[in-house]
Amino acid sequence: MYGSSYVSKSLDPSDSSDRTGPRAHPSGRTRPSLRARLGVRARSNVRTRRGIRPRLNFWARSACRARPGRRPRSDHRTRLEYWANDLDGLDRTILTNLTAQSCSMGRQASRSSSHPASFLANASYSRKRIVPAFYVFGDSTVDAGNNNNLNTLAKANAFPYGIDFNNCSTGRFSNGKTFADLIAIRLGLPMPPPYLGVPKSERHKAVTGINYASGSCGILNSTRVGDCLSLDKQIEYFTLTVANDLPRSIHSKTKLRHYLSNSIYLLSIGSNDYMLNYFKYPNGTNNNLNPEKYADYLLEQLASRIKRIYDLGARKFVVSTIGQIGCTPTCVIRIPYSQKCNEDINQKVKHYSDKLPGKLQDLQTQLSHSIFINLDNYNFSQKIRNSPENFGFKNIFDSCVQGRKPCAKRNEYYFFDFAHPTEATNKIYANECFSGTQLCLPYNISKLIHAH
């Protein structure tokens, strides 16, 4: 079961022998010593796939369970870093598992001076990757933990968030992985770490992408609940990444330009500009516009910010429409024995989603060598609602979480909380956008990768 590639001295205090080989299991099977099981490097160079995963499991769980205010032991990072550096020979399945387990330590980001995701991202920059990097801008739909470091109530760093993310609340507004996480995995990359969770001294190592997304923020600077990273602020941080951090790892300007132009950039943002701005403050600046004019205004603001990202070297964009806000658990209309979407809200948001493809086409014409994909969240969600059973859902209106207690069959729920999807939903969207034909238009991400 364990093999015989571990050579280690027993750490059993009651064992006074000078045994150098593995100990015998009562069943007769060969079993490694405690030292070998905890990941101390053996003299033999032979390592099995089965032997690598338990070490990362052990150290990731240990760090995740560290008491609040207490830094993870330094050897957590040492062992994770050692095994991460050996990822090059593993298949993509193992890479995905290693990344997910190490990133489960993310909730320590605001308490620790060393974030494992930053060095793992660097260590996993292997031949398995399909693109150089994946950069994420957005709101709580793709936030990976940036809000953990901000003064805001919009946080997801407590149970039941992360119950299916190694049972660790990292700041993701879901029970498990977000859409951005799953796309990164399909690209053969580690899940991009939250920018504010990576120490400044380590950011130059995160060469496979960073997540700048922040819950409760929007396209407009006036959209927010408490402190958050506006899209302007996210682009400001990306500017620092391009100007200060990446040149420390990519020394050639030509190579850096090639790296940026072949990486992929996701923007999933805009819902809060309606929920926390337009609908909430009807007398606010620009909120007196009719829904169609407001959509035009938002799209102009979005386009100007996309141009700034383009000017920094980005060329391949995936931009999401706004989903059917009126169908979220917090907005749905409930009557006895029935419930339905709030179509009044949906129709006001629909202008933005209808106009986004045209705006992206204009940008592609204006910006040389740029390529844009429209992630048609609005219409694809309607397809799911028309036949939820075809997608494995039994509940598309209610939150899986009731009174801070998560439901048992989370894969059967579209929503995990009051507005955010379950990992099951995110997987459907990620798989369809990456290789399908109904969500991401005019072509999917797998075709975007090879587009020039």
Summary of the structure (lengths in Angstrom):
residues: 452
radius of gyration: 23.3
end to end distance: 48.5
largest distance: 82.7
contacts: 1568
relative contact order: 0.09
helix: 44%
strand: 10%
